[in-house]
Amino acid sequence: MIKFVLSNFTLTFLVLGVVAAAVSLWVQPADSRPAVVRRFLAGYLFFAIGICFAYNFAMHVFFPDMAAEFIGWKNSPFQAEVGYASLGFAAVAFQAFRGARETQLAAILGPAIFQWGAAVGHVLQIVHEHNYAPGNAGIMLWTDILMPVVGFALWYFAYPRAKT
């Protein structure tokens, strides 16, 4: 179970964000639907982006051989670059989780582009290299595609537009 949780950290931190938001709402109920969604958005930003990308940073920078093997690659100096980019995404997410809506959108946008680009890379690795390693073709592929959709949807519903 521990191996599953740590190996599928993108899903793990998404679920932790949902749980944290639910506990927050249980302790202090929100007064409107957008306020409820903003709690889930805060959980998403803190856990699914902040903690998740901080974990990704640690794995790529401090345990590059393990991270490369999980993805089905050989270790490369580019892993450190991915790690430091992940640290940047985490820092912005931590700043944004209680911040203004524009900052929250920026905290979703950068990682979304990274994740969708990574998903394309995963699919190309599957097609051309037959790389079915868990970090390439498993839950990581699906969370790279779907987590940004969740983030954008939460942001959209957290800040309803005035009717014209």
C-alpha positions as CSV (number, residue, x, y, z in Angstrom):
1,M,0.0,0.0,0.0
2,I,2.8,2.4,0.9
3,K,4.5,1.7,-2.4
4,F,1.3,2.4,-4.3
5,V,0.7,5.7,-2.5
6,L,4.3,6.9,-3.0
7,S,4.5,5.6,-6.6
8,N,1.2,7.2,-7.6
9,F,1.9,10.5,-5.8
10,T,0.0,12.6,-8.2
11,L,-3.2,10.7,-7.4
12,T,-2.3,10.6,-3.7
13,F,-1.9,14.3,-3.4
14,L,-5.1,15.0,-5.4
15,V,-7.0,12.8,-3.0
16,L,-5.3,14.5,0.0
17,G,-6.5,17.9,-1.3
18,V,-10.1,16.6,-1.6
19,V,-9.9,15.2,2.0
20,A,-8.4,18.5,3.4
21,A,-11.1,20.5,1.7
22,A,-13.9,18.2,3.0
23,V,-12.5,18.4,6.5
24,S,-12.3,22.2,6.3
25,L,-15.9,22.3,5.2
26,W,-16.9,20.0,8.0
27,V,-15.2,22.1,10.6
28,Q,-16.4,25.4,9.1
29,P,-19.2,25.2,6.5
30,A,-19.1,27.6,3.6
31,D,-22.0,29.9,2.9
32,S,-22.2,29.6,-0.9
33,R,-21.4,27.1,-3.7
34,P,-18.5,29.2,-5.0
35,A,-17.1,29.3,-1.4
36,V,-17.3,25.5,-1.3
37,V,-15.5,25.3,-4.6
38,R,-12.8,27.7,-3.5
39,R,-12.0,25.4,-0.5
40,F,-11.5,22.5,-3.0
41,L,-9.5,24.8,-5.2
42,A,-7.3,25.7,-2.2
43,G,-6.8,22.0,-1.4
44,Y,-6.0,21.3,-5.0
45,L,-3.4,24.1,-5.1
46,F,-1.8,23.2,-1.8
47,F,-1.7,19.4,-2.3
48,A,-2.1,18.5,-5.9
49,I,0.3,21.1,-7.1
50,G,2.3,22.4,-4.1
51,I,3.1,19.2,-2.3
52,C,3.0,17.1,-5.4
53,F,5.5,19.2,-7.3
54,A,7.7,19.6,-4.2
55,Y,7.7,15.8,-4.0
56,N,8.6,15.6,-7.7
57,F,11.4,18.0,-7.1
58,A,12.8,15.9,-4.3
59,M,12.6,12.7,-6.3
60,H,14.2,14.1,-9.5
61,V,17.0,16.0,-7.6
62,F,17.8,13.8,-4.7
63,F,16.8,10.3,-6.0
64,P,17.4,10.7,-9.8
65,D,18.2,7.0,-10.4
66,M,15.0,5.9,-8.7
67,A,12.9,8.5,-10.6
68,A,14.4,7.6,-13.9
69,E,13.8,3.9,-13.4
70,F,10.2,4.6,-12.4
71,I,9.6,6.5,-15.7
72,G,11.5,3.9,-17.7
73,W,14.4,6.2,-18.6
74,K,18.1,6.4,-18.0
75,N,19.3,9.0,-15.5
76,S,20.1,12.3,-17.2
77,P,21.1,15.8,-16.2
78,F,17.7,17.0,-17.4
79,Q,16.2,15.3,-14.4
80,A,17.6,18.1,-12.2
81,E,16.1,20.6,-14.5
82,V,12.7,18.9,-14.3
83,G,13.1,18.9,-10.5
84,Y,13.9,22.6,-10.2
85,A,11.0,23.5,-12.6
86,S,8.8,21.4,-10.3
87,L,10.1,23.3,-7.3
88,G,9.1,26.6,-9.0
89,F,5.6,25.3,-9.7
90,A,5.3,24.2,-6.0
91,A,6.5,27.7,-4.8
92,V,3.9,29.4,-6.9
93,A,1.1,27.1,-5.8
94,F,2.0,27.6,-2.1
95,Q,1.8,31.4,-2.7
96,A,-1.5,31.1,-4.6
97,F,-3.5,28.7,-2.5
98,R,-4.9,31.6,-0.4
99,G,-4.1,34.2,-3.0
100,A,-6.0,36.2,-5.6
101,R,-7.8,34.5,-8.4
102,E,-5.3,35.6,-11.0
103,T,-2.4,34.1,-9.0
104,Q,-4.4,30.9,-8.6
105,L,-4.9,30.7,-12.3
106,A,-1.2,31.2,-12.9
107,A,-0.5,28.5,-10.4
108,I,-2.7,26.1,-12.4
109,L,-1.5,27.2,-15.9
110,G,2.2,26.5,-15.6
111,P,1.9,23.0,-14.3
112,A,-0.9,22.3,-16.8
113,I,1.3,23.1,-19.7
114,F,4.1,21.0,-18.2
115,Q,1.7,18.0,-17.5
116,W,0.1,18.1,-20.9
117,G,3.5,18.2,-22.5
118,A,4.6,15.3,-20.3
119,A,1.5,13.4,-21.3
120,V,2.5,13.8,-25.0
121,G,6.0,12.6,-24.1
122,H,4.5,9.6,-22.3
123,V,2.4,8.6,-25.3
124,L,5.3,9.0,-27.7
125,Q,7.4,6.8,-25.4
126,I,4.6,4.2,-25.4
127,V,4.2,4.2,-29.2
128,H,7.9,4.5,-30.2
129,E,9.8,2.8,-27.4
130,H,7.1,0.5,-26.0
131,N,7.7,2.1,-22.6
132,Y,5.0,0.8,-20.2
133,A,6.9,1.6,-17.0
134,P,4.5,2.7,-14.2
135,G,5.8,6.3,-14.3
136,N,5.2,6.5,-18.0
137,A,2.1,4.5,-18.9
138,G,0.3,4.1,-15.5
139,I,-1.6,6.5,-13.3
140,M,1.0,9.2,-14.0
141,L,-0.1,9.4,-17.7
142,W,-3.8,9.8,-16.7
143,T,-3.2,12.4,-13.9
144,D,-1.0,14.4,-16.3
145,I,-4.0,14.6,-18.6
146,L,-6.8,15.0,-16.1
147,M,-5.4,17.0,-13.2
148,P,-5.1,20.2,-15.2
149,V,-8.7,19.8,-16.3
150,V,-9.7,19.5,-12.6
151,G,-7.7,22.6,-11.7
152,F,-9.2,24.7,-14.5
153,A,-12.7,23.5,-13.7
154,L,-12.3,24.3,-10.0
155,W,-11.0,27.8,-10.8
156,Y,-13.8,28.4,-13.2
157,F,-16.6,27.4,-10.8
158,A,-14.9,29.1,-7.8
159,Y,-15.3,32.5,-9.4
160,P,-18.7,32.7,-11.2
161,R,-19.0,35.4,-13.8
162,A,-21.6,38.1,-13.5
163,K,-24.5,37.7,-16.0
164,T,-24.7,40.4,-18.6
